[in-house]
Amino acid sequence: MPLDPRTPVLIGTGQFLHRASGLDDALGASELMAEAIRLAATDAGLASVPQPDSWRVVSLLSWRYGDPAWVIAQHLGLEPRDTAATTMGGNTPQTLVNTTALDIQRGDADLVVLAGGEAWRTRMRARDAGVDLAWPKAPDDRMPRVLGDDLEMNLAAERDRGVSMPVHVYPMFETAIRAAAGRSVEEHRRVIGELWARCSEVAAGNPNAWLRTARTADEITTPTDTNRMIGFPYTKSMVSNNAVDMAAAVIMCSAERAAALGVPRDRWVFVHSGTDCHEHNYISNRLSFAETPAIELGGRLALQLAGLGIDDIELIDLYSCFPSAVQLGAQSLGLSLDRPLTVTGVVLPVVVPSPS
């Protein structure tokens, strides 16, 4: 059966991190993303970044570019024909892949560059030093298309009770998971410590991970002067690290365009299926904190669309801002916590407030 020329494929990926020694050699998020895009083009075997039909960026927190995709295109010397940015949310990178695959399949785009990045480490260094960064911004009249709808995630009654940040919410999920499992506090702490220790072992072998030191479960779960308690039962080592300067990029195109660019067939990665589901926006309206029915439904449908079962999937990487997210994702997908659940070891960025 011949391959449909509109079949969406990933032809190149790039990851870039920069450990600046100070502010003089630091890079802004747009520069980090431009470097990741160059690496993605090299990964595809291309001599330079091809002109995309659309530039699409995961919305970021460390700098307000206005239109970040426009700024990135300027770094690369290319024409920003169409620029877009996602709404905020941990699900948006995967949603961006899903929607872009559909656009390519429909013929609404032929080649798209996707990127995301943060320079929060440098931004905080500059703030502490009282330095105003001279990072670029798009012209005031230049605004990207917005992909997706903003979600209102908190009821007024929740905010009034101080429940608004992820660090306020995920510990409640963790406690609910522990109660549902019938574990004592110490038993559960050991389970999640061992889970996170396995993630740190993977990160230690990943050249694109920010923290590459394998830590034991006790080192991760025990509060110390350098591993303060963030939100019980989570220590600093158990929550996401936003003090990073990192970026990643993907180049997606149609199979027809990939062939025209001369990208070797063994570099094509096919997008078999993708789904988007949401739990109830307001946590106080959820039936249970120990279940994620949207992940269960979305995972089941994604597998059905691909004609596969969960045991057919060799490589798995679960979103991991907090241990509860990994446990709930694994539970909903029918995965044992003893199975390798990450190929990157990455704990994704989320804002964690520092003590006053």
BELKAMO-V132359 format. One record per pair of residues at least 6 apart in sequence whose C-alpha atoms are under 6 Angstrom apart, sorted by the first residue. I is the first residue (numbers start at 1). J is the second residue. D is the distance in Angstrom with one decimal. If there is no record, write none. Layout:
# BELKAMO-V132359
i/j/d
I/J/D
I/J/D
This chain:
# BELKAMO-V132359
i/j/d
5/255/5.2
5/256/4.7
6/105/4.9
6/254/5.0
7/105/5.7
7/254/5.4
7/255/5.4
8/101/5.4
8/104/5.9
8/253/5.7
8/254/4.6
9/252/5.7
9/253/5.7
9/268/5.8
9/269/5.4
9/270/4.7
10/251/5.9
10/252/4.5
10/268/5.8
10/269/4.9
11/44/5.3
11/251/5.9
11/267/5.9
11/268/5.0
12/40/4.5
12/41/5.9
12/43/5.0
12/44/4.5
12/250/5.8
12/251/5.3
13/40/4.1
13/249/5.7
13/250/4.5
14/36/4.7
14/39/4.7
14/40/4.1
14/248/5.5
14/249/5.2
15/36/5.1
15/247/5.9
15/248/4.3
16/36/5.2
16/246/5.8
16/247/5.3
17/245/5.8
17/246/4.3
18/245/5.8
20/26/5.0
28/119/5.8
29/117/5.6
29/118/5.0
29/119/5.0
30/72/5.4
32/247/5.5
33/117/5.8
33/247/5.1
34/72/5.7
36/248/5.3
36/249/5.4
37/249/5.3
41/49/5.3
52/111/5.1
52/112/5.1
53/111/5.6
53/112/5.8
54/82/4.7
54/83/5.8
54/112/5.0
55/69/5.7
55/83/4.8
55/113/5.1
56/83/5.9
56/84/4.8
56/85/5.6
56/114/4.8
57/85/4.8
57/114/5.8
57/115/4.9
57/116/5.6
58/85/5.7
58/86/5.2
58/116/4.9
59/85/5.8
59/86/5.4
62/118/5.8
62/119/5.8
62/120/5.1
65/137/4.5
65/138/5.9
66/138/5.6
67/138/5.6
67/143/5.2
67/144/5.3
69/83/5.7
70/80/5.8
73/80/5.8
83/144/5.1
84/144/4.6
84/145/4.4
84/146/5.7
85/146/5.3
85/147/5.9
86/146/5.7
86/147/4.7
87/150/5.7
98/274/5.7
103/109/5.7
104/110/5.6
110/253/5.4
110/254/5.6
111/252/5.8
111/253/4.1
112/251/6.0
112/252/5.3
113/251/4.8
114/249/5.5
114/250/5.1
115/248/5.8
115/249/4.2
116/247/5.6
116/248/5.6
117/246/5.5
117/247/3.8
118/245/5.6
118/246/5.7
119/245/4.2
120/243/5.5
120/244/5.8
121/243/4.2
121/244/4.8
121/245/5.8
153/281/5.1
153/282/5.6
154/282/5.6
173/289/5.0
174/324/5.2
176/289/5.7
176/290/5.3
177/290/4.9
193/217/4.3
193/221/5.8
194/217/4.9
197/215/5.7
197/216/5.4
197/217/5.3
199/345/4.6
200/214/4.9
200/345/5.8
201/214/4.7
202/345/4.9
203/209/5.6
203/212/5.4
203/344/5.9
203/345/4.1
204/212/3.8
204/213/5.2
204/214/5.5
220/237/5.4
223/229/5.9
227/235/6.0
227/236/5.2
228/235/5.5
228/236/5.6
229/235/4.2
230/236/5.8
239/322/5.2
240/321/5.1
240/347/5.1
240/348/5.5
240/349/5.2
240/350/5.8
241/349/5.4
242/349/4.5
242/350/5.9
272/306/5.6
273/302/5.6
273/305/5.9
273/306/5.6
274/302/5.5
275/298/5.6
275/302/5.8
277/294/5.4
277/298/5.8
278/294/5.6
279/294/5.4
295/332/5.9
296/332/4.4
296/333/5.8
303/309/5.9
316/341/5.3
316/342/5.6
317/341/5.4
317/342/4.0
317/343/5.7
320/326/5.5
320/347/5.3
321/347/5.5
321/348/5.3
